[in-house]
Amino acid sequence: MADGDESALVPAADGDGGVPGFPRKEVEAARRYRDASRAESTRRKYARDWADFARWCRARGHEALPASPAVVAVYLSHEADRGCAPPTVNRKLAAIGHWHRAAGLVAPQKAEGGAVVLDVLAGIRRSRVAPPARKAAADSYVVHAVLRAITGDSLADLRDRALIAFGMASALRRSELVALTVADLERVPDGLRVRVARGKTDQEGKGAIIAVPDGRRLRPVAHLLAWLERAGITEGPVFRSVANGKVGRSALTDQSVALVVKRRAAAAGYSAEEFAAHSLRAGFLTSAAAAGASIWKMREVSRHKSVQVLSDYVRNSELFKDHAGEEFL
């Protein structure tokens, strides 16, 4: 099987254009539904992870498919030693298991002797006791300062103002921001109704509707509408590339959103290294908690499945409120 090539995971067509007992059309339908079981971004990551594992195995003279639990355990250790974080190592194992199952094989971690894989994975997690580095939250004060620092009137300036103001106000993930289309926006008297077609925790694509108010200070809706009007965008992706004074047809990439946030934060006097695309989402939650919003109202916008993350934002904002030592310290 070629590195990262899933074509063999559904029987290939024979010379008559199908497989024994099945027309090509039905085989292709099965392949499409199989692909739809995971988000496209997950499939891409799994393909890259599998290609890396296959190359690593070839270089050492081992079989990648099927792979023995011992080989997988050593591979995961190698990846951890070269700096991969535990969540990344875990994803690599998931990718290896996925490709084995798709080929009709038992995943190495579930095969006989697979306990060694899980033990190594647990050891990797325990060895990384330091908390993950978190990017700074771009709260309302930071976003206001960043918007004020964008003093130009070019297409890129208008887009970046819209991206930062709307990105913070909507608390959308960067993948959701770049997937947003004009058809997902509905103007209402108080702002915009925004349809989020598919989110990280909504793999079945049920979608959700969130509200983005006009706002008096950051004015996210005004910035977004100004960008769309100036760019002449009436359909398709909302946030697009701008090059040589012209607006592209395709949507920005996830990475482009992060770069815009970093660049504009640096221009406003902040450290670019402290900010990323997630800073906008975190900034909304931080500001909402500080303003006294309830977890449930925050959840309406952020769409978190668990309230644990949201409760952390609220707890952090209230660390000094009614402090136990307030009366005697």
Backbone hydrogen bonds, N-H to C=O, Kabsch-Sander energy under -0.5 kcal/mol:
donor,donor_aa,acceptor,acceptor_aa,energy
5,D,2,A,-2.0
6,E,4,G,-0.7
9,L,6,E,-2.1
10,V,7,S,-0.9
14,D,18,G,-5.6
17,G,14,D,-2.0
19,V,22,F,-2.0
22,F,19,V,-3.0
27,V,23,P,-1.8
28,E,24,R,-2.8
29,A,25,K,-1.9
30,A,26,E,-2.1
31,R,27,V,-2.1
32,R,28,E,-2.3
33,Y,29,A,-2.4
34,R,30,A,-2.2
35,D,31,R,-2.3
36,A,32,R,-2.0
37,S,33,Y,-0.5
37,S,34,R,-1.2
38,R,35,D,-1.4
43,R,39,A,-2.2
44,R,40,E,-2.3
45,K,41,S,-2.1
46,Y,42,T,-2.7
47,A,43,R,-2.3
48,R,44,R,-2.2
49,D,45,K,-2.9
50,W,46,Y,-2.7
51,A,47,A,-2.2
52,D,48,R,-2.3
53,F,49,D,-2.3
54,A,50,W,-2.9
55,R,51,A,-2.2
56,W,52,D,-2.3
57,C,53,F,-2.5
58,R,54,A,-2.3
59,A,55,R,-2.3
60,R,56,W,-0.8
60,R,57,C,-0.8
61,G,57,C,-0.5
61,G,58,R,-1.1
62,H,57,C,-2.8
65,L,66,P,-0.5
72,V,68,S,-2.0
73,A,69,P,-2.5
74,V,70,A,-2.2
75,Y,71,V,-2.3
76,L,72,V,-2.6
77,S,73,A,-1.9
78,H,74,V,-2.4
79,E,75,Y,-2.4
80,A,76,L,-2.2
81,D,77,S,-2.4
82,R,78,H,-1.5
83,G,80,A,-1.5
84,C,79,E,-2.2
88,T,85,A,-0.7
89,V,85,A,-2.3
90,N,86,P,-2.7
91,R,87,P,-2.0
92,K,88,T,-2.2
93,L,89,V,-2.0
94,A,90,N,-2.2
95,A,91,R,-2.4
96,I,92,K,-2.1
97,G,93,L,-2.6
98,H,94,A,-2.4
99,W,95,A,-2.3
100,H,96,I,-1.8
101,R,97,G,-2.5
102,A,98,H,-2.6
103,A,99,W,-1.1
104,G,101,R,-1.9
105,L,100,H,-3.1
110,K,107,A,-2.1
111,A,107,A,-0.8
111,A,108,P,-0.8
114,G,111,A,-2.5
116,V,113,G,-1.3
117,V,114,G,-0.9
118,L,114,G,-1.3
119,D,115,A,-2.5
120,V,116,V,-2.2
121,L,117,V,-2.3
122,A,118,L,-2.3
123,G,119,D,-2.3
124,I,120,V,-2.3
125,R,121,L,-2.0
126,R,122,A,-2.3
127,S,123,G,-1.9
128,R,124,I,-0.9
128,R,125,R,-0.7
129,V,127,S,-1.0
136,A,274,E,-3.8
138,A,279,S,-2.3
139,D,137,A,-1.5
143,V,139,D,-2.9
144,H,140,S,-2.1
145,A,141,Y,-2.0
146,V,142,V,-2.6
147,L,143,V,-2.8
148,R,144,H,-2.1
149,A,145,A,-1.4
150,I,146,V,-0.7
150,I,147,L,-1.0
151,T,149,A,-1.4
158,L,154,S,-2.5
159,R,155,L,-2.7
160,D,156,A,-2.5
161,R,157,D,-2.4
162,A,158,L,-2.2
163,L,159,R,-3.1
164,I,160,D,-2.4
165,A,161,R,-2.6
166,F,162,A,-2.5
167,G,162,A,-0.5
167,G,163,L,-1.7
168,M,164,I,-1.8
169,A,165,A,-2.3
170,S,166,F,-2.4
171,A,167,G,-0.9
172,L,167,G,-0.7
177,L,173,R,-2.2
178,V,174,R,-2.1
179,A,175,S,-0.9
180,L,176,E,-0.7
180,L,177,L,-0.8
182,V,236,G,-2.1
184,D,181,T,-1.6
185,L,182,V,-1.9
186,E,193,R,-2.0
188,V,191,G,-2.5
191,G,188,V,-1.6
192,L,212,V,-2.4
193,R,186,E,-3.0
194,V,192,L,-0.6
194,V,210,I,-3.1
195,R,184,D,-2.6
195,R,193,R,-0.5
196,V,194,V,-0.6
196,V,208,A,-3.2
197,A,195,R,-0.9
202,D,199,G,-1.5
205,G,202,D,-1.7
208,A,196,V,-1.4
210,I,194,V,-2.7
212,V,192,L,-2.6
214,D,190,D,-2.0
221,V,214,D,-0.6
223,H,219,R,-2.1
224,L,220,P,-2.0
225,L,221,V,-2.8
226,A,222,A,-2.2
227,W,223,H,-1.8
228,L,224,L,-2.3
229,E,225,L,-2.4
230,R,226,A,-2.3
231,A,227,W,-2.5
232,G,228,L,-0.8
232,G,229,E,-0.6
233,I,228,L,-2.1
234,T,232,G,-0.7
238,V,180,L,-2.2
240,R,238,V,-0.6
241,S,250,S,-1.0
243,A,246,K,-2.5
246,K,243,A,-1.6
248,G,241,S,-3.1
252,L,239,F,-2.4
257,V,253,T,-1.6
258,A,254,D,-1.5
259,L,255,Q,-2.2
260,V,256,S,-2.3
261,V,257,V,-2.2
262,K,258,A,-2.5
263,R,259,L,-2.7
264,R,260,V,-2.6
265,A,261,V,-2.2
266,A,262,K,-2.3
267,A,263,R,-1.9
268,A,264,R,-1.0
269,G,266,A,-1.7
270,Y,265,A,-2.5
272,A,270,Y,-0.5
274,E,271,S,-1.3
275,F,272,A,-1.2
279,S,276,A,-1.4
280,L,277,A,-1.4
281,R,277,A,-0.7
282,A,278,H,-2.8
283,G,279,S,-2.1
284,F,280,L,-1.9
285,L,281,R,-1.8
286,T,282,A,-2.6
287,S,283,G,-2.5
288,A,284,F,-2.8
289,A,285,L,-2.4
290,A,286,T,-2.2
291,A,287,S,-1.7
292,G,289,A,-1.4
293,A,288,A,-2.6
298,M,294,S,-2.2
299,R,295,I,-2.3
300,E,296,W,-1.3
301,V,297,K,-0.8
301,V,298,M,-0.7
302,S,298,M,-2.7
303,R,299,R,-2.6
311,S,307,V,-2.8
312,D,308,Q,-1.5
313,Y,309,V,-1.3
314,V,310,L,-2.0
315,R,311,S,-2.8
316,N,312,D,-2.5
317,S,313,Y,-1.7
318,E,314,V,-1.0
318,E,315,R,-0.6
319,L,316,N,-0.9
321,K,318,E,-0.7
323,H,320,F,-1.0
326,E,323,H,-1.8
328,F,325,G,-1.0
329,L,325,G,-2.2
